[in-house]
Amino acid sequence: EQMVAGADAASSWARQPSGRAGHGEGLSRASNGYGAARRPAPAGWGHEASAPVASRPGPAGRGSWADKVKAATSPPQSTACAEVRSPPPKKVTDQPKKPSIIDALLFLARVAAGEEVDNDPIRAQLPRFRKLLGGGVEVVGRAVYARRGIKNPSQANCCYANCVIQGLLPFTALMMLLSNCSPDPDRHPFHTSFLKVARTFYSQKPDQTAEAVNALEILKHVISRWQELGAMQDAGEFLAYILDGMHEECKWQVDGRSNVPFGSPVQVLFGGVLRNAVRARGARSDSVSYEPFNVLSLPIDSPQVNSVEDALCAFTATETINGGEFTKSVRFQEMPHALVITLQRFSYDATRGAASKIKKELTYPMELQVDPAHLAPECQSRAYELLAVLCHTGLSIDSGHYYALVRYDDSWYWYDDEIVSKVSASEVAKRTYDVYILIYANRSGKVSFLPSASSRVAEVLRAAFAGPGA
C-alpha cells in the first residue's frame, strides 16, 4: 500500500501505514504527519537524582545550559518499560506558571490572526525571548553538550527511546526552544520531559566524563502513555510520537481556512509537504492534494531499491491505478530543514500471515541533495548532511537491538545504551544492513519559529524589544 494517499485524501495530519522495526514488536503503524488526538497531561514528572541541577532556562542565569546552547550559534573562537515508582505528588499551589516560549509563540499567532492583545500579560514577557524571536536560529550549530550514554535498565528494553534521544540532541534550534521553556507538566508534558532530558546533557561540559543518564526515569510518564496506546518498542514510531506530542502542545493556525495545516516549532524544523496529483484518463488537469509530514517513510522492498536515492526515485515515480483509469504522482512541495527518513525494513507476508524483516543492504549518502525531478516547481531545494543513523540489528521482527551513530561537529560517535565510543565516518557508512532511520539536516540553514512574518507581528515585536523591559 502506498504511503501517500490520492486526491481524495484529506489534507489533515494523517497517519499512514508502513513497516517499522523494533525490539520485540509486531508490524506497527507509521506516522508521516501530526496526529490530531491531544495527549492527556500527566503530572508528577520525575527528575534524575544524579543529574546536575541546572539554572532556570531562559535568559536568566549565567553559565546555564541554555546559555551554552545560545553560545553554539556563534562561531568558535579558536515492553515493556521497567516499572518505576512515581514520586509523591507535588503540593498544588495557586501560583501561576512562569510564561515560556510556547506562550509567547501562541500569543504572536493570535496577533497574526488579528485578535486584540493589548492587555495580554504575555506581551510584557516578549523581551525575555529575544534570542529566539528576534531572528533566525541555526538548525545545527557547534555542539556544546556532553557525550553521555543512556541507561537501559534490566527488562526495560528502552534502547529504541535511547536512540531517539541521541538523534535529537544535536539540533541547536530544538535545544534553544527547549531552553526557553518553563517546566509545566500539566500543559506541556512533552516539552517539559525533553527539557529535563536536555538539561542532563547540556549542564555538563562537553569534554567532561559523566555517568550514563537515566532517561527512563525522566520520560516515564511519556513512555507509559506511549505503551497505553498499544504502541510497540519501535524507534521510528517513538520518534513520530514525540514530534507529534510537541506539535500538539504548541500549534497555531494563523490562516483560518480549513485546508491550511497547523503550524508549530516542530513543523517549522521537521515539517515538509508532499504534493499528491491524480489525473483521470483523458483529463487535462490534475486533482491535487497536499500532505504535511514530519517523518518520511520510504518502501525498500523493490529489487530496484538498493540505496536511499533509489528509494526516493521509487517513491516519486508516476504510477497507474484502478486498472489504468488514473495516474498518480508524488512530488515534494516543501522540504524540511531536518529531514527524517524511515526505511520500511518490515513488510507483511500474506502467505505466512506475519511480518518479516527485509534483510537487504541499503547504502546512504553522507551528503544528500534531492533530485530536482522529485520536487514540485515551487519547491526550494536544500543541501543536507547526515546527522544521525539509527540502526536496528536482529534477524527477525520479534527480537533485536537499537544503537545510534551521531555526528558531533566533524566527528562521529557510536551510542549503544551506556557505551559511547568514537568512530570514523567510513565506519558510519558501513551500517548498510542495520540502517533503519536516517536524520539529515540543513546544517548551514537557519529557522525562524515566528508563526507569521506579518507586519502586525513585526510591529508588536519592535515595540516589545524597544520597551523598558527589553
N, C-alpha and C positions, 0 to 999 in steps of 0.2 A: 504494500500500500504506500502510495506516495506521501511524503511528509507534507507537501503543500496542497491545500485544498484548491478546488477550481473556482470558477466565477461565482458559484452560489455560496461560497464560504463566507461566513461572517467576518467582518474586519475587526473582530474583538481580539483580546489577548487569549487566543485559544490554545489548548493543549493538543498535541498531535502524537500518534503512536509511532514508536520506533524501538529499536533494540538497545538495551542498556546492559552494562556489565556490573558485576558486584561480587561481594563476598557473601555467599550463602543466599543469593537472591534468585527469584524467578524472573520471567520475562516481564519487564517493567514498563511503565508509561514514561513518555518523554514530554518535555515542555520546551517549546520554542517561543513561547510568549509568556506573558504575565497572567497568572490565574486571577480570576475575579473574586474568589472567596476570601474574605478577610479572616486572618487568623486571630483567635482569642488571645488576649494579652495576659500571659501568666505573670504571677507575682513571685517575689522572693528569689531573685536571681542570686546564685551562689558566686563567690569570688574565691579564686585560688589562694589558699592561705600562704603559700610560699612565694607568691608573686610580689614583686616590689610595689609599694604604694606610690602611684604617680600623682602629680598635682592635678588640680581640676583642669579638664580640657578647655581649649579656647585661648584667647589672647593672654589671660592672666596666668602667672606662674612661670617665671624664667626657668629654663632648663627642663621643662616638662616634655613629655613625649610628643605633645602637639607641636612644640617649638622645633623639635628635631625634624618632624615631617615638613614644616614650613621651610626650614633651612635647606631641605633637599631640593627645593625648587630653584635655588641659586646655584651657580656654577661652583665647583670645588675650588678652594683657594690654593693649594699646591697640587540477633538481633537480639541482636538484642543488646541494648545498651546496658551496661552493668548497673545494677540498682544503686542509686546514690541517695542517701538520706538528705532531705531538704532541711535547711537551717530553720530556726524558729522564725515565725512570721514577724515582720518588722512592725513596729508601732505606727499606726496610722495617725497622721497629723493633718491639719488643715493648711499647712504651709504650702504655698504654690510652688510648682516645679520651676526651676530656672529655665527660661526660654533657650532653645537650641537653634542650630542652623535649620532644622526641619521647620520650626515655627516661622523663621524668617523667610524661607523659600515659599511656604504656603501663603504667608502674608503677601509676598510680592506677586504670587499668582492671582490673588484677589485684586491686587492693584491693577494688574494687566487685564483682568476681566471687567474692570470698570466699577468695582464696588467702592463704597465710601469707607475710607480707612483713616480719616484724620484723627480720630480719637482712639485708635487701636494702640495699646501699650507696646506692642511689638515694634512699632515704628522707632521708638527711642532706643531699642536694642540693636538696631542695624549696624551701628559703628563697630560693635564687637566682632562682626563677621566680615570686616572689610577685606581681609585677605582672600576670602572666597567669593565675595560679591563684587569686588572692585575690578576684576579682570580674569583672564584665563588662568587655569591651573594645569601644570604639566600632568599628562597622563601617567607617565613613569619617569620619576626623577632619580636623583642619586640615592642609592639605598642607604638607610641610616638605622635599620633595625637589627637586632641580634639574631644570628642564625641559631635557632634553638630547635631541638626535637620536640615531639609531642607524644605524650604517654598514650599507650594503648593497653589499659588495664586488662588483666586476665578475664576472659569471657566477654569482654566488651565488644570486640570486633569493630572498632571505630576507625580503622585505617582509612576508610573511604572519606570520613569527615576530616581527618588529619591532612589528607592530600589537598582537599579543597581549601583549607585554611592557608596552607603553604603557598598555594597558587594565587591567592588573592592579596597576600601581604605586599608584594612589590608595587601595587598600584598606588602611586603617590596621591592621585586625585581622590581615590576612595578613602585612603587613610586620613587625608586632610578633612574630608567631610566628617568622618567618624570623630576626629579630634575636636570638632566643633559641636558635637552632640553632647547633651547633658543626659546622664543616666535616667531613664524613665521607663521602667519595665512594664508599666501599665499601658502606656500609649504606644511605645516604640520598643517592643521586646527584641526584635531582630537587630536594630541598630545598637541597643543597649548591650546585648550579649557580645556582638562583634567589637564594640568599643572596648569592652573589658578584655577580650582576647588580644586585640591590638596593643593594649597597654602593656601586656606581659612581654611583648616583643620589643616595643619602642621605648620602654622605660629602662632597658639595658643598653650599654654601649655596644656598638656593632662588633667590636673585637673582644668583648667580654665573654668569658666562659660561664654559662649558666645551665642549671639543670633543666630537664625537659618540662614542658608546660602541661598541666593537667587541664586541657581544653574541655574534656568531657564534663568536668565539674562545672565549668563556666557555661557551657552550652546545654546543660542537661535538660532544661525546660524546652528549648527549641527542638532538641533531638527527641524528647519524649513526645512532643506534639507531632513530630515527623513520623514517629512509629505508630501513633494513634490513627494516623491517616491510612495505615496499612502499607506504608512505603517500604521499599527494600533497602538493603545496605549497598547503595549504588552511588558512586561519586557524581555521576552526571545528573542523576535525579536530585541529589542533595544540593548540588550547586544551583540548579534551577530553582529549587525550593527556597534557598537563601536569598537569591536575587529577587524572586517573586515576593518574598516577605518584606524585604526592604522597599521594593517598589510600592507595595500596598500601604506602607506606613507613611510615605511621603510622595503622594501622587497629586497631580493637578491637571486641570483641563481649562486652559485659557480660552480656547475656542469652544463654544457651546454646541457645535454640530456633533451629531451622534457618531458620524464616521471618522471623527478625529480622535486618535488614541490619547490616552492619558500620558502626561509627561512625568518624569521623576528623575532624581540624580542617577539612579540605576539605568534608566532609559537613555539618559544623556551619555553615559560612559559605555554601556554594554549593548545598547539597543540599535538594531538595524531594521530595515524594512524590505520585504520581498514584494515584487510586482508579479501577480499571477494573471496571465492573459489566456483566455479561452476564445477560440473562434470557431463558429459553426461552418460546415462545408458550404461554400458559395457566398458566405457573408463577406462584407467589405471592411468590417472593423471588428476589433476585439471587445469582449466583455472583460473588464479589468477589475481586480480587487487587490487591496494592499494588506499585507500581513506583517505586523511587527514581530520581531524575535529578539531574544537575548542569548539563546544557545542555538547554534546551527547544527542540526543533526543530519549527517551525511551517510547514506547507504554505501556499503563497500562490498556487497555480495557478488556483484557482477565480476566475471573473469577479466573484464577490461579495466577494472579499477585496481591499480597497484600503487597509487600514490594519492596524496591529498589533491593534487592538481587534477588527476583523473576523476576523483570523486566530485569535484566542483563541476567538471565538464558534464558528467553524467547527471548531476543534479539540475543543471540548467538546460539540458538537451530538450528540444521540442519533441513531443510525443503525440500519438493519435490515441483517442479514447472513444468509447462507445461504438466500437466497430468501424472506426474511421469517420464517424459523423462530426467529430470535433478534434481540434488540435489544441494542445496546452503547452505553454512555455512559462518558465520562471526566470526572472532577472532580479538583480539587486537594485532596488530603488534608492537605498541609503545604506552605506557601510558604517559599521560601528567603529568607535575609537579602539575598543577592546573586542577582538573577535574570538569567541569561544566556539570551538568546533568539537562536537562529539561524534566519534566514529561508531557506527552501528555494528559492533562486534558480535551481537547476538541476533539470531533470527528464529522464526518459528518453523519447525519442521512438521508439516502436516502429516507425513507418513508415520512419524514417531509420536505425534501428539505432544511434543515438548519443544522447548527452546534449546538451541545448540549454539556453541561459540564458533565464530569464524576465525580459525587459526591461520590467518594468512599474513604475509609480510606486507607492510604498507609504509612507504617512505614519506617523509615530510620535510619541507624546506625550512632552513633557519631564517630565511627571509621570504616573505610572501607578497607578491603583487598580483591581485586578482585580474585575470584576463579581461580586457575591455569588452570582449564578446559576451561576458556574463553580466555586464552592467546595463541598466537602463540608460538612455541617452542623457538624462539629467543627473545621473549618479556621479558623485565625486570619488575618484579612485584614491585609495590610501596605500601607503607602503608600510607593511607590517614586519615586525621582528618577533621571533619566537621568544616567549617569556617563560612558559612553563609547559611541561609534558607530564600528564597524569597517566600512570600505567596500571594495568591490571594483569597480573600473572596468574596462571592457573589453566588447567586442561579442560575445565567444564564450567558451566554457568553456576553450579551449586557450590563451588569452592574457589578459593583464590586469595589474593592479597594485593593491596594497593601500595604504591610508592610514587614519589614525585621527584622530578628534576626541575629545578627552578633557577632562573638567571638571577644573579646578584651583581649588578653593574655589568662588568665584562666577564665575570666568572660564572661557573655553574656549580650547583650543589645538589647532592642526592639526599633526599629526606625519606627515610624508611622508619616511620614512627619516631622512636627516640634517637635513632642513629643518624648523624649528619656527617657527610663526607664530601670533599671537593672532587669534582670530576671534570674531564676535558669536554670540549664541545663535540669532539669526534665520538666520545662515548655516549653523549646525549643522542646523537643521530642514529645510534645503533639499536634503539629501543623499538625497532620496526615490528616485532611480533607482539609486544606488550602495549604499545601506544593505544590509548583509549580517548583521552581528551587533550586537545592542543589549545593553548591560550596564547594568542598573538596580540601584540599591542602596537599602536602607532606611537612609538617612543618619542618622536620629535614633535608630536602634536600637543595641543592644549585644549582644554574643555572649559566651557562656562556653564555653571549649574543654574544660571538665571532662568526662570520659567519663560521669560519673554524679553526681547530686546526693544520693546515698545518705548515710545518717548515718555509715557507716563511713569513707567518703571524707572527709566533713567533720571527723570526729574525727582522722584522720591529718593533715590539713592544719592543724588547730588546734594539735596537738602540735608540728608542724614549725615553724610560724610563732612559737610561743611559746618555742622552744628557744634555746640559746645561739648557734646559727648564724643565727638569724632577723635 
